[in-house]
Amino acid sequence: NLTGERACFSYVKRFLAEEKNTEAEKKTVSAGASNAIWTRTRLRDAGYEVEDVKCELCGMEDDTMHHRLWRCQHPEVVAQRRSVASKAMIEQAIAAGPMDATFQHGVILHPATY
């Protein structure tokens, strides 16, 4: 949680600047970093009527960003996750929990804060 702290978006900015990344990838990362992705749980919590907040893909847990990124067990999601994150990183992200800005949004504590 970075509440009250200076945030650093360097990793996000670097990803967005890399030509090898597709426009779709850049838009997705930008949306994730700016908290512009609305999961079913977030919609319900904001007062919208949502029939079911379970993940549409695996149906095992509530649809949250933490679940989508790190916990969903749908085979395609697991394969994609493993293609970009090591087992150690996945375990660290799960342990950090759903409020961790680094693993949920790619935002870190500003280095000048240290």
MOVENNOR-V401065 format. One record per residue. N is the residue number from 1. OMEGA is omega as a letter, one per 40 degrees, with the letter a starting at -180 (none if undefined). D_FIRST is the distance of its C-alpha to the first C-alpha in whole Angstrom. Layout:
N:OMEGA:D_FIRST ; N:OMEGA:D_FIRST
This chain:
1:a:0 ; 2:a:4 ; 3:i:6 ; 4:a:9 ; 5:i:9 ; 6:a:11 ; 7:i:10 ; 8:a:13 ; 9:a:15 ; 10:a:17 ; 11:i:17 ; 12:a:17 ; 13:i:20 ; 14:i:22 ; 15:a:22 ; 16:a:23 ; 17:a:26 ; 18:a:27 ; 19:a:31 ; 20:a:31 ; 21:a:28 ; 22:i:29 ; 23:i:29 ; 24:i:27 ; 25:i:25 ; 26:i:24 ; 27:i:24 ; 28:i:22 ; 29:i:19 ; 30:i:19 ; 31:i:19 ; 32:a:16 ; 33:a:14 ; 34:i:15 ; 35:a:14 ; 36:i:18 ; 37:a:18 ; 38:i:19 ; 39:i:19 ; 40:i:22 ; 41:i:19 ; 42:i:18 ; 43:i:21 ; 44:a:22 ; 45:i:19 ; 46:i:20 ; 47:i:24 ; 48:i:26 ; 49:i:28 ; 50:a:27 ; 51:a:30 ; 52:a:28 ; 53:i:24 ; 54:i:25 ; 55:i:24 ; 56:a:27 ; 57:a:28 ; 58:i:28 ; 59:a:28 ; 60:a:26 ; 61:i:23 ; 62:a:21 ; 63:i:20 ; 64:i:17 ; 65:i:15 ; 66:i:14 ; 67:a:17 ; 68:a:19 ; 69:a:17 ; 70:a:17 ; 71:a:19 ; 72:a:22 ; 73:i:26 ; 74:a:28 ; 75:a:30 ; 76:i:29 ; 77:i:26 ; 78:a:26 ; 79:i:28 ; 80:i:26 ; 81:a:23 ; 82:i:25 ; 83:a:27 ; 84:a:24 ; 85:i:21 ; 86:i:23 ; 87:a:23 ; 88:i:21 ; 89:i:18 ; 90:i:18 ; 91:i:18 ; 92:i:15 ; 93:i:13 ; 94:i:15 ; 95:a:14 ; 96:i:10 ; 97:a:10 ; 98:a:10 ; 99:a:6 ; 100:a:5 ; 101:a:6 ; 102:a:9 ; 103:i:11 ; 104:a:10 ; 105:a:11 ; 106:a:12 ; 107:a:10 ; 108:i:10 ; 109:a:9 ; 110:a:13 ; 111:i:15 ; 112:a:17 ; 113:a:14 ; 114:none:15
